[in-house]
């Protein structure tokens, strides 16, 4: 419904690697238009579980900022928990004060590691 109403720009499941990996993959998915993110997570979990836990049924979204209220309202009407954890922009991924990585470093590690090992 949110996609049909033009409220979501991107979505990525949080599974293999957890939240931090899903955010990283989302930021570098389009090598021509990579975009960073600044994320502030609050949680009672240990940091490793918070960042890399592979619990099921979670999705990281990017949304149209002007439509945030509509997205929040839609989620609430469907009993779907939704929380804003950050903003999109820049040339790096920052998560709390623990992770700060340039997109170019992530891109190289993600797309070129196997080729470098095989060379």
Secondary structure, DSSP 8 states (H G I E B T S, - for coil): -TTTTT-EEEEEE--TTHHHHHHHHHHHSSTTS---EEE----SS-HHHHHH---SS-EEEEE-GGGHHHHHHHHHHTT------EEE-SSEEEETTTEEEEHHHHHHHHHHHHHHHH-
